[in-house]
Amino acid sequence: MLYKKHQIGDVMCFPSLAQDYVGAPFSLETLCVQHKAATYLIHSGSRMLNTGIYKDMILIVDASQKLVHGSMVVAEVGSLGDCTCTHSWA
């Protein structure tokens, strides 16, 4: 496929090769949020071993989910917003 050069000011450039792959915009809310009123974000301040959660990740928490054996529990600890994760044994 041949691309035409474009001139922007004094600079010659080619169009983006990805321009043919631009799709419809998407929203993380539509992908990740099932219960809007019970969903919130938590910042992980440190790595939590054996959970797949690493330092400085943003966790999407749905508080409406029922606790079952093996569920991951995310809890804020203290007034500084620190969080911890563990698996439930309920």
Secondary structure, DSSP 4 states (H G I P E B T S, - for coil): -----EEETTEEE---GGGGG------HHHHH-S-GGGEEEEE--S-BTTTTB-TTPEEEEETTSPP-TT-EEEEEETTTTEEEEEE---
